[in-house]
Amino acid sequence: MITEGSKITIIPSPELTELRLDALLGEQGIVLEDLTDKSRKAKGYMVLIPETYKDEFVWFIPKASAYEQD
């Protein structure tokens, strides 16, 4: 189960493509905030990635694109 502090790898999903974030595929990051509660329409995580993408380190990653590392 992915929770705050979990290490994830970003994997392909239609939601990620819709957000035009396919350039982040394969990146690893740390979950800073879990945004998957029932009340949310767009479920996912705020993830810290090690290198900037478009001058940002923290990105919303859809739940379907977050693969928890062992």
PyMOL Python script that loads the backbone (N, CA, C, O; Angstrom):
from pymol import cmd

cmd.read_pdbstr("""\
ATOM      1  N   MET A   1       0.835  -1.182   0.000  1.00  0.00           N
ATOM      2  CA  MET A   1       0.000   0.000   0.000  1.00  0.00           C
ATOM      3  C   MET A   1       0.885   1.253   0.000  1.00  0.00           C
ATOM      4  O   MET A   1       1.823   1.365   0.790  1.00  0.00           O
ATOM      5  N   ILE A   2       0.578   2.161  -0.874  1.00  0.00           N
ATOM      6  CA  ILE A   2       1.363   3.385  -0.992  1.00  0.00           C
ATOM      7  C   ILE A   2       0.881   4.403   0.044  1.00  0.00           C
ATOM      8  O   ILE A   2      -0.308   4.710   0.129  1.00  0.00           O
ATOM      9  N   THR A   3       1.826   4.914   0.824  1.00  0.00           N
ATOM     10  CA  THR A   3       1.531   5.919   1.840  1.00  0.00           C
ATOM     11  C   THR A   3       2.596   7.011   1.767  1.00  0.00           C
ATOM     12  O   THR A   3       3.556   6.895   1.005  1.00  0.00           O
ATOM     13  N   GLU A   4       2.429   8.057   2.548  1.00  0.00           N
ATOM     14  CA  GLU A   4       3.433   9.113   2.590  1.00  0.00           C
ATOM     15  C   GLU A   4       4.775   8.515   2.985  1.00  0.00           C
ATOM     16  O   GLU A   4       4.867   7.754   3.948  1.00  0.00           O
ATOM     17  N   GLY A   5       5.817   8.863   2.232  1.00  0.00           N
ATOM     18  CA  GLY A   5       7.148   8.327   2.472  1.00  0.00           C
ATOM     19  C   GLY A   5       7.484   7.127   1.610  1.00  0.00           C
ATOM     20  O   GLY A   5       8.643   6.715   1.559  1.00  0.00           O
ATOM     21  N   SER A   6       6.495   6.551   0.926  1.00  0.00           N
ATOM     22  CA  SER A   6       6.744   5.403   0.049  1.00  0.00           C
ATOM     23  C   SER A   6       7.584   5.823  -1.149  1.00  0.00           C
ATOM     24  O   SER A   6       7.464   6.942  -1.648  1.00  0.00           O
ATOM     25  N   LYS A   7       8.435   4.908  -1.601  1.00  0.00           N
ATOM     26  CA  LYS A   7       9.211   5.133  -2.819  1.00  0.00           C
ATOM     27  C   LYS A   7       8.440   4.505  -3.971  1.00  0.00           C
ATOM     28  O   LYS A   7       8.029   3.347  -3.894  1.00  0.00           O
ATOM     29  N   ILE A   8       8.244   5.277  -5.046  1.00  0.00           N
ATOM     30  CA  ILE A   8       7.490   4.774  -6.193  1.00  0.00           C
ATOM     31  C   ILE A   8       8.286   4.957  -7.481  1.00  0.00           C
ATOM     32  O   ILE A   8       9.229   5.745  -7.554  1.00  0.00           O
ATOM     33  N   THR A   9       7.871   4.201  -8.491  1.00  0.00           N
ATOM     34  CA  THR A   9       8.339   4.390  -9.858  1.00  0.00           C
ATOM     35  C   THR A   9       7.128   4.808 -10.669  1.00  0.00           C
ATOM     36  O   THR A   9       6.044   4.252 -10.500  1.00  0.00           O
ATOM     37  N   ILE A  10       7.302   5.781 -11.546  1.00  0.00           N
ATOM     38  CA  ILE A  10       6.200   6.279 -12.367  1.00  0.00           C
ATOM     39  C   ILE A  10       6.074   5.397 -13.605  1.00  0.00           C
ATOM     40  O   ILE A  10       7.022   5.249 -14.377  1.00  0.00           O
ATOM     41  N   ILE A  11       4.880   4.809 -13.782  1.00  0.00           N
ATOM     42  CA  ILE A  11       4.619   3.893 -14.888  1.00  0.00           C
ATOM     43  C   ILE A  11       3.523   4.469 -15.791  1.00  0.00           C
ATOM     44  O   ILE A  11       2.799   5.377 -15.382  1.00  0.00           O
ATOM     45  N   PRO A  12       3.399   3.945 -17.018  1.00  0.00           N
ATOM     46  CA  PRO A  12       2.411   4.495 -17.964  1.00  0.00           C
ATOM     47  C   PRO A  12       0.969   4.315 -17.503  1.00  0.00           C
ATOM     48  O   PRO A  12       0.620   3.323 -16.862  1.00  0.00           O
ATOM     49  N   SER A  13       0.146   5.296 -17.845  1.00  0.00           N
ATOM     50  CA  SER A  13      -1.301   5.204 -17.644  1.00  0.00           C
ATOM     51  C   SER A  13      -1.953   6.258 -18.529  1.00  0.00           C
ATOM     52  O   SER A  13      -1.324   7.260 -18.868  1.00  0.00           O
ATOM     53  N   PRO A  14      -3.220   6.035 -18.907  1.00  0.00           N
ATOM     54  CA  PRO A  14      -3.928   7.054 -19.691  1.00  0.00           C
ATOM     55  C   PRO A  14      -4.023   8.391 -18.946  1.00  0.00           C
ATOM     56  O   PRO A  14      -3.972   9.455 -19.563  1.00  0.00           O
ATOM     57  N   GLU A  15      -4.159   8.329 -17.626  1.00  0.00           N
ATOM     58  CA  GLU A  15      -4.263   9.552 -16.827  1.00  0.00           C
ATOM     59  C   GLU A  15      -2.974  10.378 -16.893  1.00  0.00           C
ATOM     60  O   GLU A  15      -3.020  11.605 -16.983  1.00  0.00           O
ATOM     61  N   LEU A  16      -1.830   9.696 -16.847  1.00  0.00           N
ATOM     62  CA  LEU A  16      -0.546  10.397 -16.929  1.00  0.00           C
ATOM     63  C   LEU A  16      -0.397  11.064 -18.293  1.00  0.00           C
ATOM     64  O   LEU A  16       0.072  12.197 -18.390  1.00  0.00           O
ATOM     65  N   THR A  17      -0.800  10.350 -19.347  1.00  0.00           N
ATOM     66  CA  THR A  17      -0.742  10.907 -20.699  1.00  0.00           C
ATOM     67  C   THR A  17      -1.666  12.111 -20.821  1.00  0.00           C
ATOM     68  O   THR A  17      -1.307  13.113 -21.439  1.00  0.00           O
ATOM     69  N   GLU A  18      -2.853  12.015 -20.234  1.00  0.00           N
ATOM     70  CA  GLU A  18      -3.807  13.122 -20.274  1.00  0.00           C
ATOM     71  C   GLU A  18      -3.230  14.378 -19.618  1.00  0.00           C
ATOM     72  O   GLU A  18      -3.503  15.496 -20.055  1.00  0.00           O
ATOM     73  N   LEU A  19      -2.431  14.184 -18.569  1.00  0.00           N
ATOM     74  CA  LEU A  19      -1.784  15.308 -17.890  1.00  0.00           C
ATOM     75  C   LEU A  19      -0.519  15.770 -18.614  1.00  0.00           C
ATOM     76  O   LEU A  19       0.126  16.734 -18.202  1.00  0.00           O
ATOM     77  N   ARG A  20      -0.176  15.078 -19.687  1.00  0.00           N
ATOM     78  CA  ARG A  20       1.019  15.372 -20.497  1.00  0.00           C
ATOM     79  C   ARG A  20       2.294  15.279 -19.668  1.00  0.00           C
ATOM     80  O   ARG A  20       3.180  16.130 -19.751  1.00  0.00           O
ATOM     81  N   LEU A  21       2.359  14.215 -18.864  1.00  0.00           N
ATOM     82  CA  LEU A  21       3.522  13.999 -18.012  1.00  0.00           C
ATOM     83  C   LEU A  21       4.270  12.720 -18.370  1.00  0.00           C
ATOM     84  O   LEU A  21       4.981  12.167 -17.532  1.00  0.00           O
ATOM     85  N   ASP A  22       4.118  12.241 -19.606  1.00  0.00           N
ATOM     86  CA  ASP A  22       4.805  11.016 -20.021  1.00  0.00           C
ATOM     87  C   ASP A  22       6.325  11.133 -19.925  1.00  0.00           C
ATOM     88  O   ASP A  22       7.011  10.114 -19.846  1.00  0.00           O
ATOM     89  N   ALA A  23       6.858  12.338 -19.930  1.00  0.00           N
ATOM     90  CA  ALA A  23       8.305  12.527 -19.796  1.00  0.00           C
ATOM     91  C   ALA A  23       8.810  12.050 -18.433  1.00  0.00           C
ATOM     92  O   ALA A  23      10.011  11.848 -18.253  1.00  0.00           O
ATOM     93  N   LEU A  24       7.906  11.870 -17.483  1.00  0.00           N
ATOM     94  CA  LEU A  24       8.295  11.402 -16.148  1.00  0.00           C
ATOM     95  C   LEU A  24       8.312   9.876 -16.032  1.00  0.00           C
ATOM     96  O   LEU A  24       8.647   9.344 -14.973  1.00  0.00           O
ATOM     97  N   LEU A  25       7.958   9.169 -17.101  1.00  0.00           N
ATOM     98  CA  LEU A  25       7.945   7.701 -17.068  1.00  0.00           C
ATOM     99  C   LEU A  25       9.306   7.161 -16.638  1.00  0.00           C
ATOM    100  O   LEU A  25      10.349   7.590 -17.132  1.00  0.00           O
ATOM    101  N   GLY A  26       9.270   6.215 -15.711  1.00  0.00           N
ATOM    102  CA  GLY A  26      10.496   5.588 -15.232  1.00  0.00           C
ATOM    103  C   GLY A  26      11.170   6.336 -14.095  1.00  0.00           C
ATOM    104  O   GLY A  26      12.073   5.798 -13.454  1.00  0.00           O
ATOM    105  N   GLU A  27      10.750   7.561 -13.835  1.00  0.00           N
ATOM    106  CA  GLU A  27      11.336   8.324 -12.721  1.00  0.00           C
ATOM    107  C   GLU A  27      10.943   7.674 -11.397  1.00  0.00           C
ATOM    108  O   GLU A  27       9.866   7.093 -11.265  1.00  0.00           O
ATOM    109  N   GLN A  28      11.829   7.786 -10.438  1.00  0.00           N
ATOM    110  CA  GLN A  28      11.540   7.314  -9.096  1.00  0.00           C
ATOM    111  C   GLN A  28      11.348   8.518  -8.201  1.00  0.00           C
ATOM    112  O   GLN A  28      11.975   9.558  -8.405  1.00  0.00           O
ATOM    113  N   GLY A  29      10.494   8.383  -7.224  1.00  0.00           N
ATOM    114  CA  GLY A  29      10.237   9.502  -6.331  1.00  0.00           C
ATOM    115  C   GLY A  29       9.715   9.046  -4.989  1.00  0.00           C
ATOM    116  O   GLY A  29       9.500   7.858  -4.749  1.00  0.00           O
ATOM    117  N   ILE A  30       9.517  10.014  -4.126  1.00  0.00           N
ATOM    118  CA  ILE A  30       9.014   9.762  -2.777  1.00  0.00           C
ATOM    119  C   ILE A  30       7.672  10.466  -2.629  1.00  0.00           C
ATOM    120  O   ILE A  30       7.537  11.646  -2.956  1.00  0.00           O
ATOM    121  N   VAL A  31       6.681   9.729  -2.133  1.00  0.00           N
ATOM    122  CA  VAL A  31       5.337  10.278  -1.945  1.00  0.00           C
ATOM    123  C   VAL A  31       5.352  11.253  -0.768  1.00  0.00           C
ATOM    124  O   VAL A  31       5.710  10.893   0.353  1.00  0.00           O
ATOM    125  N   LEU A  32       4.954  12.491  -1.050  1.00  0.00           N
ATOM    126  CA  LEU A  32       4.873  13.512  -0.006  1.00  0.00           C
ATOM    127  C   LEU A  32       3.468  13.636   0.559  1.00  0.00           C
ATOM    128  O   LEU A  32       3.288  13.963   1.732  1.00  0.00           O
ATOM    129  N   GLU A  33       2.463  13.370  -0.289  1.00  0.00           N
ATOM    130  CA  GLU A  33       1.069  13.517   0.141  1.00  0.00           C
ATOM    131  C   GLU A  33       0.197  12.503  -0.591  1.00  0.00           C
ATOM    132  O   GLU A  33       0.285  12.358  -1.810  1.00  0.00           O
ATOM    133  N   ASP A  34      -0.636  11.809   0.161  1.00  0.00           N
ATOM    134  CA  ASP A  34      -1.572  10.828  -0.388  1.00  0.00           C
ATOM    135  C   ASP A  34      -2.893  11.532  -0.680  1.00  0.00           C
ATOM    136  O   ASP A  34      -3.554  12.033   0.229  1.00  0.00           O
ATOM    137  N   LEU A  35      -3.271  11.565  -1.953  1.00  0.00           N
ATOM    138  CA  LEU A  35      -4.508  12.239  -2.370  1.00  0.00           C
ATOM    139  C   LEU A  35      -5.476  11.229  -2.987  1.00  0.00           C
ATOM    140  O   LEU A  35      -6.031  11.464  -4.060  1.00  0.00           O
ATOM    141  N   THR A  36      -5.672  10.100  -2.297  1.00  0.00           N
ATOM    142  CA  THR A  36      -6.507   9.030  -2.849  1.00  0.00           C
ATOM    143  C   THR A  36      -7.789   8.783  -2.062  1.00  0.00           C
ATOM    144  O   THR A  36      -8.456   7.772  -2.282  1.00  0.00           O
ATOM    145  N   ASP A  37      -8.144   9.680  -1.156  1.00  0.00           N
ATOM    146  CA  ASP A  37      -9.351   9.432  -0.362  1.00  0.00           C
ATOM    147  C   ASP A  37     -10.601   9.443  -1.248  1.00  0.00           C
ATOM    148  O   ASP A  37     -10.585   9.972  -2.360  1.00  0.00           O
ATOM    149  N   LYS A  38     -11.668   8.858  -0.741  1.00  0.00           N
ATOM    150  CA  LYS A  38     -12.909   8.663  -1.505  1.00  0.00           C
ATOM    151  C   LYS A  38     -13.510   9.957  -2.030  1.00  0.00           C
ATOM    152  O   LYS A  38     -14.178   9.951  -3.065  1.00  0.00           O
ATOM    153  N   SER A  39     -13.287  11.056  -1.341  1.00  0.00           N
ATOM    154  CA  SER A  39     -13.916  12.321  -1.723  1.00  0.00           C
ATOM    155  C   SER A  39     -13.275  12.968  -2.952  1.00  0.00           C
ATOM    156  O   SER A  39     -13.845  13.891  -3.533  1.00  0.00           O
ATOM    157  N   ARG A  40     -12.111  12.496  -3.344  1.00  0.00           N
ATOM    158  CA  ARG A  40     -11.395  13.106  -4.468  1.00  0.00           C
ATOM    159  C   ARG A  40     -11.813  12.486  -5.792  1.00  0.00           C
ATOM    160  O   ARG A  40     -11.958  11.268  -5.900  1.00  0.00           O
ATOM    161  N   LYS A  41     -12.003  13.326  -6.788  1.00  0.00           N
ATOM    162  CA  LYS A  41     -12.318  12.844  -8.134  1.00  0.00           C
ATOM    163  C   LYS A  41     -11.044  12.320  -8.808  1.00  0.00           C
ATOM    164  O   LYS A  41     -11.035  11.213  -9.345  1.00  0.00           O
ATOM    165  N   ALA A  42      -9.977  13.115  -8.778  1.00  0.00           N
ATOM    166  CA  ALA A  42      -8.686  12.719  -9.352  1.00  0.00           C
ATOM    167  C   ALA A  42      -7.820  12.171  -8.218  1.00  0.00           C
ATOM    168  O   ALA A  42      -7.339  12.923  -7.370  1.00  0.00           O
ATOM    169  N   LYS A  43      -7.629  10.863  -8.217  1.00  0.00           N
ATOM    170  CA  LYS A  43      -6.869  10.224  -7.145  1.00  0.00           C
ATOM    171  C   LYS A  43      -5.408  10.072  -7.563  1.00  0.00           C
ATOM    172  O   LYS A  43      -5.101   9.714  -8.700  1.00  0.00           O
ATOM    173  N   GLY A  44      -4.518  10.355  -6.611  1.00  0.00           N
ATOM    174  CA  GLY A  44      -3.100  10.238  -6.912  1.00  0.00           C
ATOM    175  C   GLY A  44      -2.255  10.674  -5.733  1.00  0.00           C
ATOM    176  O   GLY A  44      -2.696  10.654  -4.584  1.00  0.00           O
ATOM    177  N   TYR A  45      -1.021  11.071  -6.047  1.00  0.00           N
ATOM    178  CA  TYR A  45      -0.043  11.400  -5.016  1.00  0.00           C
ATOM    179  C   TYR A  45       0.770  12.621  -5.438  1.00  0.00           C
ATOM    180  O   TYR A  45       1.023  12.832  -6.624  1.00  0.00           O
ATOM    181  N   MET A  46       1.171  13.413  -4.460  1.00  0.00           N
ATOM    182  CA  MET A  46       2.159  14.457  -4.705  1.00  0.00           C
ATOM    183  C   MET A  46       3.509  13.788  -4.470  1.00  0.00           C
ATOM    184  O   MET A  46       3.786  13.278  -3.384  1.00  0.00           O
ATOM    185  N   VAL A  47       4.349  13.801  -5.513  1.00  0.00           N
ATOM    186  CA  VAL A  47       5.592  13.030  -5.496  1.00  0.00           C
ATOM    187  C   VAL A  47       6.791  13.946  -5.718  1.00  0.00           C
ATOM    188  O   VAL A  47       6.786  14.790  -6.614  1.00  0.00           O
ATOM    189  N   LEU A  48       7.816  13.766  -4.890  1.00  0.00           N
ATOM    190  CA  LEU A  48       9.081  14.472  -5.029  1.00  0.00           C
ATOM    191  C   LEU A  48       9.986  13.640  -5.925  1.00  0.00           C
ATOM    192  O   LEU A  48      10.291  12.491  -5.605  1.00  0.00           O
ATOM    193  N   ILE A  49      10.419  14.216  -7.054  1.00  0.00           N
ATOM    194  CA  ILE A  49      11.344  13.513  -7.944  1.00  0.00           C
ATOM    195  C   ILE A  49      12.733  14.130  -7.786  1.00  0.00           C
ATOM    196  O   ILE A  49      12.844  15.308  -7.447  1.00  0.00           O
ATOM    197  N   PRO A  50      13.806  13.348  -8.029  1.00  0.00           N
ATOM    198  CA  PRO A  50      15.157  13.830  -7.727  1.00  0.00           C
ATOM    199  C   PRO A  50      15.682  14.942  -8.637  1.00  0.00           C
ATOM    200  O   PRO A  50      16.528  15.732  -8.216  1.00  0.00           O
ATOM    201  N   GLU A  51      15.197  15.014  -9.865  1.00  0.00           N
ATOM    202  CA  GLU A  51      15.659  16.055 -10.787  1.00  0.00           C
ATOM    203  C   GLU A  51      14.466  16.875 -11.253  1.00  0.00           C
ATOM    204  O   GLU A  51      13.351  16.363 -11.351  1.00  0.00           O
ATOM    205  N   THR A  52      14.702  18.131 -11.534  1.00  0.00           N
ATOM    206  CA  THR A  52      13.593  18.990 -11.945  1.00  0.00           C
ATOM    207  C   THR A  52      13.035  18.582 -13.300  1.00  0.00           C
ATOM    208  O   THR A  52      13.761  18.114 -14.177  1.00  0.00           O
ATOM    209  N   TYR A  53      11.748  18.769 -13.447  1.00  0.00           N
ATOM    210  CA  TYR A  53      11.058  18.644 -14.729  1.00  0.00           C
ATOM    211  C   TYR A  53      10.228  19.911 -14.849  1.00  0.00           C
ATOM    212  O   TYR A  53       9.383  20.191 -13.999  1.00  0.00           O
ATOM    213  N   LYS A  54      10.469  20.669 -15.898  1.00  0.00           N
ATOM    214  CA  LYS A  54       9.805  21.974 -16.079  1.00  0.00           C
ATOM    215  C   LYS A  54       9.992  22.854 -14.837  1.00  0.00           C
ATOM    216  O   LYS A  54       9.064  23.523 -14.381  1.00  0.00           O
ATOM    217  N   ASP A  55      11.205  22.831 -14.313  1.00  0.00           N
ATOM    218  CA  ASP A  55      11.605  23.652 -13.159  1.00  0.00           C
ATOM    219  C   ASP A  55      10.874  23.314 -11.861  1.00  0.00           C
ATOM    220  O   ASP A  55      10.829  24.140 -10.949  1.00  0.00           O
ATOM    221  N   GLU A  56      10.307  22.125 -11.765  1.00  0.00           N
ATOM    222  CA  GLU A  56       9.605  21.706 -10.540  1.00  0.00           C
ATOM    223  C   GLU A  56      10.130  20.350 -10.069  1.00  0.00           C
ATOM    224  O   GLU A  56      10.528  19.512 -10.879  1.00  0.00           O
ATOM    225  N   PHE A  57      10.125  20.146  -8.755  1.00  0.00           N
ATOM    226  CA  PHE A  57      10.522  18.874  -8.150  1.00  0.00           C
ATOM    227  C   PHE A  57       9.319  18.045  -7.704  1.00  0.00           C
ATOM    228  O   PHE A  57       9.422  16.823  -7.593  1.00  0.00           O
ATOM    229  N   VAL A  58       8.183  18.690  -7.447  1.00  0.00           N
ATOM    230  CA  VAL A  58       7.007  18.006  -6.901  1.00  0.00           C
ATOM    231  C   VAL A  58       5.896  18.007  -7.943  1.00  0.00           C
ATOM    232  O   VAL A  58       5.541  19.047  -8.498  1.00  0.00           O
ATOM    233  N   TRP A  59       5.349  16.798  -8.200  1.00  0.00           N
ATOM    234  CA  TRP A  59       4.316  16.634  -9.232  1.00  0.00           C
ATOM    235  C   TRP A  59       3.177  15.771  -8.724  1.00  0.00           C
ATOM    236  O   TRP A  59       3.369  14.884  -7.893  1.00  0.00           O
ATOM    237  N   PHE A  60       1.963  16.052  -9.249  1.00  0.00           N
ATOM    238  CA  PHE A  60       0.819  15.172  -9.000  1.00  0.00           C
ATOM    239  C   PHE A  60       0.952  13.990  -9.947  1.00  0.00           C
ATOM    240  O   PHE A  60       1.007  14.162 -11.164  1.00  0.00           O
ATOM    241  N   ILE A  61       1.002  12.797  -9.383  1.00  0.00           N
ATOM    242  CA  ILE A  61       1.090  11.568 -10.170  1.00  0.00           C
ATOM    243  C   ILE A  61      -0.193  10.775  -9.929  1.00  0.00           C
ATOM    244  O   ILE A  61      -0.518  10.460  -8.784  1.00  0.00           O
ATOM    245  N   PRO A  62      -0.927  10.448 -11.002  1.00  0.00           N
ATOM    246  CA  PRO A  62      -2.164   9.675 -10.839  1.00  0.00           C
ATOM    247  C   PRO A  62      -1.892   8.326 -10.165  1.00  0.00           C
ATOM    248  O   PRO A  62      -0.823   7.738 -10.326  1.00  0.00           O
ATOM    249  N   LYS A  63      -2.869   7.859  -9.419  1.00  0.00           N
ATOM    250  CA  LYS A  63      -2.751   6.586  -8.699  1.00  0.00           C
ATOM    251  C   LYS A  63      -2.357   5.446  -9.636  1.00  0.00           C
ATOM    252  O   LYS A  63      -1.552   4.592  -9.264  1.00  0.00           O
ATOM    253  N   ALA A  64      -2.915   5.422 -10.847  1.00  0.00           N
ATOM    254  CA  ALA A  64      -2.625   4.347 -11.803  1.00  0.00           C
ATOM    255  C   ALA A  64      -1.184   4.367 -12.293  1.00  0.00           C
ATOM    256  O   ALA A  64      -0.719   3.375 -12.855  1.00  0.00           O
ATOM    257  N   SER A  65      -0.468   5.461 -12.099  1.00  0.00           N
ATOM    258  CA  SER A  65       0.917   5.573 -12.564  1.00  0.00           C
ATOM    259  C   SER A  65       1.940   5.403 -11.450  1.00  0.00           C
ATOM    260  O   SER A  65       3.138   5.549 -11.691  1.00  0.00           O
ATOM    261  N   ALA A  66       1.497   5.103 -10.254  1.00  0.00           N
ATOM    262  CA  ALA A  66       2.406   4.955  -9.119  1.00  0.00           C
ATOM    263  C   ALA A  66       2.603   3.474  -8.805  1.00  0.00           C
ATOM    264  O   ALA A  66       1.671   2.787  -8.388  1.00  0.00           O
ATOM    265  N   TYR A  67       3.831   2.990  -9.011  1.00  0.00           N
ATOM    266  CA  TYR A  67       4.176   1.601  -8.705  1.00  0.00           C
ATOM    267  C   TYR A  67       5.112   1.609  -7.505  1.00  0.00           C
ATOM    268  O   TYR A  67       6.203   2.176  -7.562  1.00  0.00           O
ATOM    269  N   GLU A  68       4.681   0.979  -6.425  1.00  0.00           N
ATOM    270  CA  GLU A  68       5.481   0.983  -5.200  1.00  0.00           C
ATOM    271  C   GLU A  68       6.693   0.079  -5.341  1.00  0.00           C
ATOM    272  O   GLU A  68       6.587  -1.074  -5.759  1.00  0.00           O
ATOM    273  N   GLN A  69       7.849   0.627  -4.982  1.00  0.00           N
ATOM    274  CA  GLN A  69       9.088  -0.145  -5.001  1.00  0.00           C
ATOM    275  C   GLN A  69       9.176  -0.984  -3.737  1.00  0.00           C
ATOM    276  O   GLN A  69       8.613  -0.636  -2.699  1.00  0.00           O
ATOM    277  N   ASP A  70       9.886  -2.084  -3.844  1.00  0.00           N
ATOM    278  CA  ASP A  70      10.070  -2.961  -2.672  1.00  0.00           C
ATOM    279  C   ASP A  70      11.054  -2.386  -1.695  1.00  0.00           C
ATOM    280  O   ASP A  70      11.322  -2.995  -0.659  1.00  0.00           O
TER     281      ASP A  70
END
""", "prot")
cmd.dss("prot")
cmd.show_as("cartoon", "prot")
cmd.util.cbc("prot")
cmd.orient("prot")
